[in-house]
């Protein structure tokens, strides 16, 4: 494919703070840390890529460098809190990387270490789709069980049970429901324009790569144990 010469910046966001699991990105699966697993699969991407770890923590920086990733700058404290968005991290990574490496990156890929069961094909499918369909962004998503469809969801309003979507009153059988999807954190791919000019991770033209195999997005100790169990299988 002629676009294999495209410059790709792979951003692996791995801050040190985490309320659920302290230093979560240094937890291990099958003897490798979550950070190392993300780096190693990023290094296999068949494009002209730079693998960057965005972190605010010296131990994570050391782990990243040991596994061959670039860490030319640490994330500032202002980008290290719980309320910092993916976009905030990506725009900082892109701008600083282009300054440091003295080059433009046409495609930005984000691989979250907390989704360690990804396969290389998940990543290449996102990049290929971004290029072939001339999209602004591509996210990997997983189909949701229809039992949890938005039209079946409820909430409490001053102790009164209400439907999230009032149209749910019309639902009798699951055949009336369209499949919905949830982003799984396995891979995101963006055009430079999407991040730099549109200033969003959800571009004007956003596509999806649907993943049907089991994936875990690690937030808790229970998630980590599930991921370890699935990885052994």
Backbone torsions as a table, in degrees:
resi	resn	phi	psi	omega
1	UNK	NA	128.1	-172.9
2	UNK	-61.6	-24.7	-177.0
3	UNK	-80.2	4.8	177.1
4	UNK	-63.7	-16.4	177.7
5	UNK	-84.9	-4.6	178.3
6	UNK	-60.1	136.4	178.4
7	UNK	-79.8	120.8	-177.7
8	UNK	-115.1	129.2	172.5
9	UNK	-101.8	115.9	177.0
10	UNK	-96.7	115.4	-178.8
11	UNK	-103.4	123.3	176.1
12	UNK	-110.8	102.2	-177.8
13	UNK	-79.5	122.0	-174.7
14	UNK	-146.0	74.6	179.1
15	UNK	-75.3	162.6	-177.6
16	UNK	-81.9	-30.3	-175.9
17	UNK	-79.8	137.5	174.1
18	UNK	-162.1	124.2	-178.1
19	UNK	-75.1	-36.0	-177.1
20	UNK	-70.6	-49.8	179.6
21	UNK	-133.2	108.6	178.8
22	UNK	-56.3	134.7	-177.5
23	UNK	48.7	47.3	-176.7
24	UNK	-53.8	-38.5	-175.0
25	UNK	-71.5	-5.2	174.0
26	UNK	-104.6	3.1	172.8
27	UNK	-67.6	154.9	-173.4
28	UNK	-117.0	152.7	172.8
29	UNK	-132.7	124.7	-177.9
30	UNK	52.6	37.1	174.9
31	UNK	85.9	0.1	179.2
32	UNK	-122.8	141.0	178.8
33	UNK	-69.7	159.9	177.8
34	UNK	-60.2	-37.5	178.1
35	UNK	-64.1	-45.6	-179.6
36	UNK	-63.0	-39.7	-179.9
37	UNK	-62.2	-42.4	179.3
38	UNK	-65.8	-40.3	179.7
39	UNK	-64.1	-46.0	-174.1
40	UNK	-64.2	-39.0	179.4
41	UNK	-74.7	-31.8	176.6
42	UNK	-63.3	-35.7	-178.3
43	UNK	-67.9	-15.9	-179.7
44	UNK	-90.7	-6.7	-178.7
45	UNK	-61.7	125.3	-174.0
46	UNK	-81.9	50.8	176.2
47	UNK	-132.5	169.0	173.8
48	UNK	-76.0	93.9	-169.4
49	UNK	-121.1	155.8	170.3
50	UNK	-119.4	123.6	-177.4
51	UNK	-98.8	113.4	-174.7
52	UNK	-115.6	132.9	171.6
53	UNK	-102.9	122.4	177.0
54	UNK	-96.3	108.4	-177.2
55	UNK	-142.4	161.1	175.6
56	UNK	-113.9	7.3	-169.7
57	UNK	-121.4	131.9	-175.3
58	UNK	-65.6	-37.3	179.7
59	UNK	-66.7	-37.4	177.2
60	UNK	-69.1	-37.9	176.0
61	UNK	-59.2	-45.1	179.2
62	UNK	-61.7	-41.6	178.8
63	UNK	-64.1	-40.6	179.7
64	UNK	-64.3	-46.8	-179.3
65	UNK	-64.8	-38.6	178.4
66	UNK	-60.0	-33.3	-177.6
67	UNK	-96.5	11.4	170.7
68	UNK	90.0	12.5	178.1
69	UNK	-88.6	164.0	175.9
70	UNK	-92.3	133.5	172.7
71	UNK	-137.8	69.4	-175.8
72	UNK	-75.2	-11.0	179.6
73	UNK	-153.8	151.4	174.4
74	UNK	-92.5	150.2	177.1
75	UNK	-69.7	133.4	179.3
76	UNK	-67.2	158.4	-178.7
77	UNK	-57.7	-32.3	-179.0
78	UNK	-65.3	-15.6	179.4
79	UNK	-112.2	23.5	-173.7
80	UNK	-116.1	3.9	-177.1
81	UNK	-88.3	175.6	-178.6
82	UNK	-67.6	-25.9	-173.6
83	UNK	-94.7	8.6	-179.8
84	UNK	-79.1	132.1	-176.2
85	UNK	-83.9	162.6	174.4
86	UNK	-58.8	-38.7	-179.4
87	UNK	-61.6	-43.2	179.9
88	UNK	-56.2	-43.0	-179.3
89	UNK	-68.8	-41.1	-176.8
90	UNK	-69.2	-42.9	-179.1
91	UNK	-67.2	-38.1	175.8
92	UNK	-62.9	-45.6	-179.3
93	UNK	-62.9	-42.7	-178.4
94	UNK	-66.5	-50.6	-176.8
95	UNK	-62.6	-46.5	-178.0
96	UNK	-69.4	-35.5	179.3
97	UNK	-68.0	-41.5	179.2
98	UNK	-65.0	-34.4	174.7
99	UNK	-66.0	-48.1	-173.3
100	UNK	-68.8	-46.7	-175.2
101	UNK	-88.1	-5.1	177.4
102	UNK	55.4	49.4	179.6
103	UNK	-158.3	159.9	174.1
104	UNK	-96.2	143.4	175.9
105	UNK	-109.4	117.3	-177.1
106	UNK	-75.2	-28.0	-178.6
107	UNK	-130.1	137.6	176.2
108	UNK	-118.2	127.2	178.7
109	UNK	-114.7	134.5	175.1
110	UNK	-113.7	125.9	176.8
111	UNK	-120.6	109.8	179.9
112	UNK	-80.7	126.4	-178.6
113	UNK	-59.3	-22.7	-176.5
114	UNK	-77.5	2.8	172.3
115	UNK	-119.7	73.4	-167.8
116	UNK	-81.6	-4.3	-175.9
117	UNK	-93.6	14.5	-179.0
118	UNK	-65.4	157.2	174.7
119	UNK	-115.9	155.6	-179.2
120	UNK	-57.3	-37.8	-179.0
121	UNK	-61.0	-33.0	177.8
122	UNK	-59.2	-39.5	-177.7
123	UNK	-74.5	-49.3	-177.9
124	UNK	-64.7	-33.8	176.6
125	UNK	-62.2	-39.7	178.9
126	UNK	-64.4	-46.7	-178.6
127	UNK	-65.6	-44.8	-179.9
128	UNK	-61.6	-40.4	179.4
129	UNK	-66.9	-41.8	178.8
130	UNK	-56.9	-43.1	-177.6
131	UNK	-75.8	-50.6	-172.3
132	UNK	-66.9	-33.7	-178.8
133	UNK	-98.7	4.3	178.6
134	UNK	52.4	53.5	-177.0
135	UNK	-96.4	165.6	175.1
136	UNK	-88.1	-32.7	-178.1
137	UNK	-154.7	152.6	172.4
138	UNK	-137.3	129.2	177.7
139	UNK	-114.8	145.3	167.4
140	UNK	-83.3	138.2	-179.5
141	UNK	-136.0	160.3	175.7
142	UNK	-121.6	140.9	178.4
143	UNK	-68.8	142.5	178.7
144	UNK	-92.3	145.5	172.9
145	UNK	-61.3	133.0	-178.3
146	UNK	-61.0	-19.7	176.9
147	UNK	-62.1	-22.7	-178.1
148	UNK	-108.9	21.5	179.8
149	UNK	-59.3	144.4	179.7
150	UNK	-52.7	-33.5	-179.1
151	UNK	-75.1	-7.1	175.7
152	UNK	-105.6	-4.9	-175.4
153	UNK	-83.5	150.4	-175.0
154	UNK	-128.6	160.4	171.5
155	UNK	-146.3	163.2	179.3
156	UNK	-99.6	124.1	177.2
157	UNK	-114.8	99.3	-175.0
158	UNK	52.4	48.6	178.3
159	UNK	72.9	0.5	177.9
160	UNK	-96.9	125.1	-177.8
161	UNK	-76.8	123.7	-177.8
162	UNK	-133.2	155.4	176.5
163	UNK	-78.4	138.3	174.5
164	UNK	-61.1	-43.4	177.0
165	UNK	-115.3	111.8	-178.6
166	UNK	-54.6	-25.5	178.9
167	UNK	-67.0	-10.6	177.6
168	UNK	-62.7	-19.1	177.8
169	UNK	-62.6	-22.9	-177.4
170	UNK	-87.3	-7.4	-175.4
171	UNK	-83.2	121.5	177.6
172	UNK	-111.6	-43.8	-177.5
173	UNK	-125.0	152.5	-178.0
174	UNK	-64.3	-20.6	178.8
175	UNK	-64.5	-15.2	178.4
176	UNK	-81.6	-7.6	-173.3
177	UNK	-103.1	137.2	172.1
178	UNK	-86.1	150.0	178.2
179	UNK	-63.8	135.2	172.9
180	UNK	-112.5	164.1	-173.4
181	UNK	-132.9	156.2	175.8
182	UNK	-126.1	139.5	177.5
183	UNK	-71.2	140.9	-171.5
184	UNK	-112.3	-0.8	176.4
185	UNK	76.7	3.2	-178.2
186	UNK	-66.2	-48.1	-179.4
187	UNK	-159.5	143.1	169.4
188	UNK	-130.5	140.8	175.0
189	UNK	-130.0	138.6	-175.9
190	UNK	-136.4	148.9	169.0
191	UNK	-77.5	157.6	176.8
192	UNK	-60.2	-38.9	179.8
193	UNK	-61.3	-39.2	-178.7
194	UNK	-60.2	-45.7	-177.7
195	UNK	-78.5	-45.7	-171.0
196	UNK	-80.4	-38.7	-173.7
197	UNK	-107.4	-45.5	177.6
198	UNK	-74.5	-22.3	175.4
199	UNK	58.5	49.4	-178.6
200	UNK	-158.0	159.9	171.6
201	UNK	-98.2	-5.5	175.5
202	UNK	-114.0	91.1	-173.9
203	UNK	-74.1	176.7	178.4
204	UNK	-61.3	-33.1	177.0
205	UNK	-124.2	98.5	-178.0
206	UNK	-115.8	125.9	179.5
207	UNK	-108.1	178.8	-176.9
208	UNK	-135.6	148.1	165.9
209	UNK	-114.6	116.4	-175.7
210	UNK	-87.0	127.7	179.8
211	UNK	-112.3	126.5	-176.9
212	UNK	-102.6	-18.3	179.7
213	UNK	-75.7	163.8	-174.1
214	UNK	-67.1	130.9	175.8
215	UNK	-134.3	149.2	178.0
216	UNK	-124.9	128.9	171.0
217	UNK	-101.0	113.3	-168.0
218	UNK	-82.3	116.0	173.8
219	UNK	-120.7	-29.0	-174.4
220	UNK	-127.0	170.1	175.7
221	UNK	-59.7	-38.2	179.3
222	UNK	-62.4	-41.4	176.7
223	UNK	-61.5	-42.8	-179.2
224	UNK	-61.7	-43.3	179.3
225	UNK	-65.5	-37.8	176.8
226	UNK	-63.6	-43.2	179.8
227	UNK	-63.0	-41.6	178.6
228	UNK	-63.3	-40.5	-179.9
229	UNK	-66.0	-44.0	179.8
230	UNK	-66.8	-37.0	-179.6
231	UNK	-64.5	-35.3	178.2
232	UNK	-65.8	-31.2	-178.9
233	UNK	-77.5	NA	NA
